[in-house]
Amino acid sequence: MITTKTRLQGSSVIVTLPANNGEKLESNKEYVVVYSEDDTITLIPKIDDPFSGGTEGEFYEVDEWSELIPVGRELF
């Protein structure tokens, strides 16, 4: 099991992530930080918006359900 400790640097808490079997994380990479109720901290690599480079309407899909008529207790 790999362990680490937190330390205080100014008004921030720092966590140093040790190498895992010789694999090191990239430096200067941004992560989204998620704090869970069970005190778990998850780091998710931040990616660029995949929809920012498309043309207008490129990701539009036709509504296949628009002509469907409810026959029971469905909610539309």
Buried (B, 14 or more C-beta within 10 A) or exposed (E): EEEEEEEEEEEEEEEEEEEEEEEEEEEEEEEEEEEEEEEEEEBEEEEEEEEEEEEEEEEEEEEEEEEEEEEEEEEE
